[in-house]
């Protein structure tokens, strides 16, 4: 045995197995071992008998020649065959030669696998000696040796109504998982309307649940019942749970031969069509193969809405519903983009999906690819900072600079490629003509034969074509560009009102809000309503928002920055509705420092002056850095303010102080510090306190400062703190003075 233990064999003989499809299989040289609790089959022995064993998705197949001899299902760590042992005719002996008692089988094999009628005729003539010609059992060698191809009928069978016949098939495993981790898909096709449904799956055993869900949906919609289900004899459709569904629902099963389009053609050809469509779309788009699930659903959507010749130029949806197709607006909308590129979008009822993007054939260079990818990556990863400082146009400009360079390279490459293609084809065709003419002369003179000339021309043509395709593929790369530009276009806001002067008086009136992604949760749980909680924040005041994580502090700031819209209520800025103000104008007058400092891959000076609409001089940058207590460590950098910011160059506290300097240099009317002191030590926190004190005593301009913190720190106890807004997870927001909180050190 496999564990190096010996078991006593009581006998060797032959047993018969009756499989799930009724086929009887005879196993020879079977050892009878009483110590074993289960009957075991050796894969090595099966391999020595020219059998091929495959295991996939929890199912086992034993194939010999062109026939599936056995099937099994995994239970625990073992695979159990779908069948049972035939008792009553078991031969146990010390040798496998006892099988010679079956004289009919022996004569059948000795006479070249003759049939039963031939044996019976020989018996009547007395040529089989004393043997009697009995009924022959199944002989796979007979089938393998004498099988011939039979032409399938050309008649087309069509049902008379929807759901009378459903074709189904499973697409085999994909090496690339989809975005949802799926490797398979199953299709269901109505024979009458040719409407198709597709579902992606992680495992093949999910097909039963999918079928039940689809059955319930379409039967409810149509009021009709599925009558017949046609599939190849795959193990997924022949398991016991499926048999119960067939029996209970009265569904007739139709089996077909796997891999035979003449029998299972509707489902197999539909799968081939869907696979070909989404592979073409992914190839043209340049998207990762992980998007095959989305492309598959889009291909299914197209197939159901495009006219088919088999339906008299009607669409499957039209035949299914009985009404003309009117939802052509759901088909792709072709939108022209700049620089001669074309983007194809698929518009769904809930979202807009960029399905494929056809770009001109451009040649990448390492430099252009590196910098244009970095510009896009930085802009999107820091999108919050970009929107707050209103620098969408600057980010788009940086990205467009590298796109212009890529377009210029693409134009030059197109010219070079066209010239090379013209030269190659001219030379290629001329060479063919010359070869044929020269070969004809050599044939006439007897130097070569016509057969040799044909071989030579064909071999040369194949070799040249293969070399040309290789060069063509190496020189052609698809580049999908323009998506970033489309995203930035969504950020363009309509012109709105601009106030003559922003004083900084903020007022929340009957405001309530929940995040869209948490809407279902907040409806089930107590909803946090900012309802008549926030009294007006007067100009020159400094307000502190204090509360635990998730209590709504940052949500309050997000509403003020117009990153979200209130669910209900109104936000007033200087007694004017916030939703009617020009967002760019407002953000240009707001300084914001977030919880996590985000710096761009630029020099320190550019990071501090980032997003400021007015001209910034070196003196202004240094003044803001000094106010944020950052001038000293910036001056100690290798190139001072011209040092390029890298990931490992600055600590978290240093990045935080540069971000504070960026907010100060704008000279904002409203300054928001969202846990800006989280990465600072006590000394630097004291510097921020001095900065706030300077802001309060600045007589040139009146500002509103909002500071968000987790706990009551020294800042909230400072004498310049006008009010503290306390957020509690279970209570409404409370407004208190710093004197009333003097005895509180923590939550």
N, C-alpha and C positions, 0 to 999 in steps of 0.2 A: 504494500500500500504506500501512499504518498508520505506517511509519517514513519516509514522504515519498520513498520510492524507487519508480521506475517499472519495471514488468516488461512485457515484450512479450506481447501476446495473439495467439496463432496462429489462434484461431477461436472462434466462438460457436455453441452447439448445445444439444442435449437429452440427458440421461442418465437412466437408470433405477436406482432403489435398491430392493433387496429387504430389508425390515426383518425384525426377529427373529421377528415373528408371521406372516410370509409376505406381508404387504401390500406391493404394488409402488407406489412413489411416483415420479412423473416430475418432474424438475427442468428448467425451461426457462431460457433465457438464461444458460447455463453458459459461463464463459470458460475456454478452454484455454490455460493458462500453463505452459510447460515448465519455467520456472525454479523453480517451487514444488515442494517435496519432499513436501508433504501437501495433500490436498484440503481446502479451507476453505469454510465457509459463513458468510455475513454475517448477523448478527442484525438489522441494519437492513433488509436485503432481506426477511427472514422477517417482520418487522413490517409492511413495506409490502404483504405478501401476506396480511395479516389473520391472521397466526399469533401465538400467545402463547408466549413462551419462559420457562420457570421452571426455576430451579436450586435444589436443596435436598438437603443431606446427601450431596453428591458425585454426584447423579444429575440429568440434564437431560431435560426434556420439552418437545416442541414440539407445541402443541395448536392445532388449527384447527377452529373451531366446537365440536362436541361430541365430536370424535375426537382421540385422541392419535396424531399423525402420525409422530413420531419419538421415540426414547429414546436417551439416551447415558450413558456412564459416564466419570468423570474419571480421567485417567491423567496424572500430573504436573500441568502447567499447562493441558492441553487436555482437551476433552470429545470422546470418540469415539462415533459413532453405532453402535448395535447392529444391524448389517446389513452388506451388501456391495453393490458395484456390479455390475450385470448387463452383461456384455460381449457384443459381437457385434452389438448393435443401437444403435450410437451414431451419431447424426446430427451432423456438424460442418459448419457453413456460416457465412455472414456474416449470416444473418438467422434469426429464430425462425419464419419463415413456412413453412419446409420441413415443419413438422409437419402441414400441410394434406394431405400425401400419404395420411394415414390417413383414407380416405374414410368408413369405417364410423363412426369417432368423430365426424367432421364431421356426417354425417347424423343421428347420435344426438343431437347438440347442437342442430342446426337444427330438428329435429322435436320439440323439447320434451322431450328425454331419454327417447325411447321405448325399449322393450326389444328384445332380440335377436329374439324371435319376430315382433314387428311389422316389424322391418327385413327379415327373411327373407321375410315375406309381401309386402312392397312390392317386393322384388327379383323374386319370381316373377311379379308383375303387370307388371314392366318399368317401374316408376315411378322407379327409382333410376338411370335412364339406363344407363350401362355399368358402374356401380359394383357391387361384390359385398359383400354383408353378411357380414362376418367376425365373429369372437368379440370381444365388447366387453370392454375392461379395466375395472378398478374405477373407478367415478366417484363421488367423494365428494359432488358436488353433487346427484347423483341420490338418494343416501342421505339427505342433509340435507333435501332438499325433499319427499321422499315418505314419510319415516318417520312412523309412527303409534304410539300407545300400545297395548300389548296387555296385557290383564289377566292377572296371574300366577295360577297355580293355587293353590287353597286347601288342597290335600292336604298333610299334615304327614309328612315322611319321618323315620323314626327307625331307627337301627341296632339290631342284636340283641346287641351285646356291647361292652364297653369297648375303647377304642383302635381300633375299626373305622373311626372317622371323627374327625378332629381339626380343629376350626375355629381359625383364627388371624387376628389383625389387629393393626396397629400404630396406637397413638394418636398423632396428629400432635403437633408440637412444642409444648411449653409455654413461655410467656414467662418463667415463674418457675422457676428451677432448684431442684431438691430440695436437701436438706441434703448429699447426696452429689454434687451437681453434675449430676444427670440431667435430661434434657429430654423423654424419650420413655418409653413403656412398651409392651410387647407382651403380648398375652393368648393363652392356649391353652385351648380348651374341648373336653372330651370330649363327643361328641354323645350318647352313651348315658346317661351319669350327670350331664351338665351340670356336672361339676367343672371349676373354672377355676384356672389358674396365671397369675400376672402377674410380670413382671420389668421393672425400670426400666433405661433405657439412656442413655448419653451420645450415641451415634450409632446410626443405623438399621442400619449394617453389622454391629452386634453380634448381630443376630437369629440368624445361623447358629450361632454358638458357643452361644447360649442354647438353641436348639432341640436341638442335639446333647447338651447337658448334661441337659436335661429328658427327652429320648428315652431316654438311658441310665438315668436314675433310675427312670422309671415302668416301663420294660420290665423292669428288674431286679426291681422290687417286685412286678409282676403276672405276670411270665413270659409276657406276650403282646407282640406286635409291632404297631407303628403301621402300619395298612394304607393309609389315605388321608389326605391333607392338603388342606384347602380354604382358599383365600385369594383375595382380589381380585388382579388381575394387577399387583401392585406390583413395582417394580424390585428390591426387596430379596430377593424370593423367586424371581426369574427369572435371577439371576446364575449364572455357570458353576459355582462351588462348590456351590450348592444343587442344580443339575442332577446333579452327581456323586453327591451324597447320595441323591437320588431313584433314580438308576440302580443304585447299589451296594446300597442297602437295600431296593429293590423297593417303594418308596412311590409310590402313584398320586396324581398331582396333579389337583386340580379347580379350575378358574378360575371366578371370578365377576366380575360387573361392579362396579367400585368405586363406592361410594356408593349401592348398591341393596340395601336391607335385605331385599327379597324373596328375593334370592339369597345374600347374605352376612349375613343377618340375625342369626344366632346370635352371631357374633363382634362385629359392629357394635353390636347391642343390648346385649351384655354390656359392651362398653367404655362405652357411654352410661350404663348402670346404675352401673358403678364410678365414673365421673367424677361423676355426679350425687350419689352417696353421699358421696364424699370432699369435694366442694365444700360440701355441706350441713354436714358435720361441721366443716370448717374455719371456715365462716361462724358456726356456733353457738359454737364454742370461742373465737373471737377470736384464734386462733393465726396466725402468719405463713403465707403461702402456700408458704413453703419446706418446710413439713411435709407437702406433698401426697403424697410417697412413703410416709411412715409411715401416713397416712390411707388410701392406696390398698391397702396390704397388709392393713389392718384391714377395709376393705370387702370384699376378696377372702375374708378369713377368715369374715366374716358370711355371704356368699353361699353358701359351701360348707357351712354348718351351719344354714341356715334352710330350712324346708319350702318346696317349690315345687309349684304346681298342676299343672304339666306332668309332674311325677314322682309324681302321686297322693299329694300331701302328704308325700312323703318328702324327705329332705335329699340333696343331691348326694354327700356323704360316705357316707351310708347305702347309696345305690345303688352307689357305687364299691366299697366294701368288702364289701357284702353283709351287714353287721351293723348293728344300730340305733346311732344316734349317742348316745354316752355321755359325750362330753367337753363338755357344756354348761357346765362350770365354766370353760372357756376363753372363753366369751362374756363380755361386759362385766359387771362387778359394779357395781351402783348403790350408792353410799355416800353417806349423808346427811351434810352438813357443817353447821357452825353458820351462823346468820343466814339460814336458809331457802334456802340454795343447795344445788345438787346437783352432784356430781362423778361422771363416768363414767370408770372405769378399765378398761383392757384388760390382763388378766393373762396373760403369756406364761410359758413354762417357765423362763426365765432372768431375766427382768426385768419390772418393773412400769412400764408406760408410761401417763402421763397423756394420754389420747386427746382427750377433749373436756370442756369445763367450761361448763356452762350456768348463766349468771348472770342475776339479775333485771335488768331494763332500768334502768340508772342513768345519771344525767347527770354527766359529769366536770366538775369545776371545775379551773382551772389550778393553784390552790394545793394542793388535796387530792391531785391527781395527782402534783404535783412532790414533795411531802414523803413520801407513802406509797411512791412508787417509790424515793426516796432511802433510806428506812429499809430496804426489802428489799434494795436493791443493796449497801448498806454491810454488812448482816448476812451476806450470802452471800459477798461478796468477802473479808470478814475472818472467815470461818467457822472457821478454825483458831484464831484468837485467841478467838473466842466460846466454842468448845468447851473450850479450855484453861482459861479463867477461869470456866467454868460459868455463863454469862450467857444461856443460851438463852431462859429465861423473860422476861428483861428485853427482849431483842430482839423476842420475840413480842409483848410488851406494847406496845412502841413501834409495831409494825406494826398491832396491833389498834386502837389509838387512832385511827389514820387510817381504818381500815376502818369503825369505828363512825360516823365522820363521813360517810363515803361512803354507808353504809346509811341514815343519817338523810336525806341529800340524795335518795337513791333513793326513800324513802317519800314525801317531799314531791312529788317529780316524778311518782310514780305517781298520787297523788291529783289533781294538776293535769292529768295526761294523761287520766285517766279522765273528769274533768269536761269537758275540752275535747272528747274523743271523743263523749261523750253529747250535748253541745250541737251539735256539728257534724252528727252523724247525724240528730238531730231536725230541724235546720234544712234539711238536705239532702233528707230525705224529704218534709218539708212543702213545700219549694219545687217538688219534682217534681209533687206533687198539685195545687198551685196553678197550675203552668204548664199541666198537662193540662186543668184545668177552664177556665182563661182561654182557652186555645187552642181548646177546643171551642166556646166562645161566639163567638170571632172567626171560626171556620169557618162557623158557622150564619149569622152576619151577613154573610159574604162578604168580610171584610177580608183573610183569609189563606187559603191552600189547605192541604189536609191534608199534602201533600208538604213545604211550608215548615215546618209545625209539627213534623213528625217530624225534619227536619234540625235545627231549632233545639234540640229536646229532646236529641237525640243529641250534638250539638256541646257543649252546655252540660254534659251529663253527663260526657263525656270530659275537658273542661277542668277541671271541679271535681274529678274523681277524680285527675287528674294532679297538680293542686295539692295535694290532700290527701296523696297518696303522697310528694310532695316534702317537705312539712312533717313527715310521719311519719318519714321517713328521717333528716331533719336532727335531729329531737328524740330519736331512739332510738340509743343507743350501747351495745354489749355490752361489759361489763367482766368479765374473768376474774380472780376473786380467790379466795383460800383455799388456793392451792397452797403458799404459804410455810408456812401453818399445818400442812398435812399433812407437810411436810418436818420441821418442828420436832417433830411428834409422834413421828417415827421416832427422835428423839434421847432420848426419855424412857426412862430406865433403871430397871430394877427395884431396889427398896431392897436394899442389901447391908450388910455389916458395917462398923461404924465403930469404930475403935480409941479407947481413952480418951485416948491421947496419941501423937503421931507424933514419933518420935525421929529418923528419917531414915536408918536403916541399910538399904541396898539391896543385894540379892544376886541375881545372874543364875545360874540353875542349868540347865546343859545346854540353853541357849537357842539356837535357830537360827531364821532369818527370811529371807524374800525377799518383795519387793513382789508383790502379785497380778498386776499388769500386766506384770511381768517374769518370771513363773514359767517360761515356755517358754525364755527366754534363760538363766536361771540353771540350769535343768536340763541344758541343753546345755553350758554353761560350768562351771568350778569353782564350786561353791556356797560362799558365804560363810557359814560356821556360827559363831555365837558360842557355841561349845561348851566349857564349863568354862574360859572365858577371863577372866571378870570375877570377881575375888575380892571378898568383901564390902567395901563402902565404909563405914567406921566413921563414926559421928556425929562431928561437929566437924571432919571431914576435908574438904579441898578437892582434888578430883580434876580433872585436865585430860585431855580426849580430843583427841589430836592425830593428824592424818592427812590424806591427800590427798582431793580431792573424789571421792565415790563409794566411799569405803572403809568406810562404815557408821557414821560418827559420829552423824549426825542420825537414822539408823534406830534407834540405841540409845535416843535420847531419845524418839522417837515411840512406842516400845514402853513406856517408862516412863510417858508421858502417856496411855496407853491409846488412842492414835489408831489403832493397829494391834494385832492379836493375834499372839503368837509362833507361828511355824509348828510349833515343838516346844519343849518345855522349860517352865520355870516361873520367874517373877519374884517374888521375895520382898521385901516391905517390912516391916521390923521383924519378920522371920521369919514373916510372914503372907502367904499367896498374894495377889498383886495382883488377880487376876481375881475374888476374893471380897470385895474392899473396895468400899465405896460410892464410885463414881467422883467424884461431886460433892463429897463430903467430902474426898477426896484432893486433887482439883484446887484446892480452896479453900485448901489448905496448901502449894501449890507455886507458886513464882514463876518465870515463864518469860519470857525475852527472846529473840526469834527473830532470824534473819539479817536480815530486812527489817522495819524498824519499821512497824507499822500503827497509825495513829491515826484516831479517829472524828471526824466533823464535829460536834464539841462543844467546849466550852471546855477549857482546859488542866487545870483542876482536875478536871473530870469524867473526862478521859482518864487522869489519874493514879489516881483513886479507882475506876476502872472495874473491875467484877468483885469488889470487896471486900465480903464479907458483913457485916462489922461496921461500925458507924457511924464515918465518917471526918470528922474536924474539919479546919479550915484549918491548924492547927498540925501535924497529921500529914502533910498534903500537903506543906507547906513543908519539914518535916524530911526526907521522902523525896526531895524535889527537891534539897535540899542534899547529901544523901548521894550522889546521882547527878551532882552538880556541874551542876545545871540551874537552880538558884534565881536565879542572877545574870542569865542571859539571859531567863528568864521574867519577872522583875521589870521588864526593859527593854521588854517588849512593850506595845502601846498600852493594853490593859486589864489587864495583869498576868495573874494566874491566871484571869481571866474572859474572856480573849481566845479567840475562836473559831478553832479550828485549820483552816487552809485549805491547799490543795495547795502553793501557792508561798510560804507564810508562813515555814516553817521549813526549815532545811537537813537533810541526812541525819543528820549527827552530833547535831543538836539533837533530832530525832525519836527517835534512839536513846537519848539520855539521858532523855527523858520516858518511854520504854518501860521503861528500867531503874528509874526512880522508881516506875512502876506496879507492878513486881514487888516492890520493897522495901517499899512501904507496906502490903502484905499481911502483912508479918512472917512470911515463909514458913519452914517447917521444911526444905524442899528448894528450893534456888535453882538454876535452869538457865539458863546463858548460852550460847546457840547462836550462836557467832561474833558476840557482842554488840559486840566492839571493831572489827569490820570497817570501820565508817564513822567511827571515831574517830582523831584524830591521837595523837601520842606523849604529849602533855600530858594529854589526856583518858584515854588508856589507863593512865597513871600514877594518875589519880584512881580508876579502877576497881580498880587494885591496892591502893590505900589502903582502898577499901570492902571488899574481900575480907579484908584484914588486920584490919579492924574486926570483921567477921563472925567471924573465927577467935577473936578475943580477947574476944568478947561472952560474959560469964559468965552472963547471964540465961537464955539459951536456946542449945541446941546444934543446929547446922544442918549439913546436907550441901550442898555447893556443887559443881556439875558445870559445867565450862567447856569449850566446844568451840572448837578453833582449827585453822587449816590448818598452821601451822608453829610451831616453837619460838620463842616471843617472850619478852620480859622477864617476862611473867606466869608462864610455866612454870619460869623460873629463880628465881622469888622464894622466899625462905626459908619462907614460909607454905604453899608447895605441898607437899602430903603425897605425892602420887603422880601419875604421868603415864601415861595409857593410850594406847599408840602403836598406831594402825591402819595396816596396810600392805595394799596391793592384792594382794600375792602371799603374805603370811604371815599367820599367826594373830595375834590381838591380843596385845600384850605389855604387861606392867605393870613400869614402871621408876621409880626415884626420880629426883628432879630433879638429884641430884648426878651420876648416871651419864650425864645428858644435858647436862652443863655445857659440853662442847666442841662441841655441835651447834648450828649457827645456822640451818640450813635443810635441807630434804629433798634 
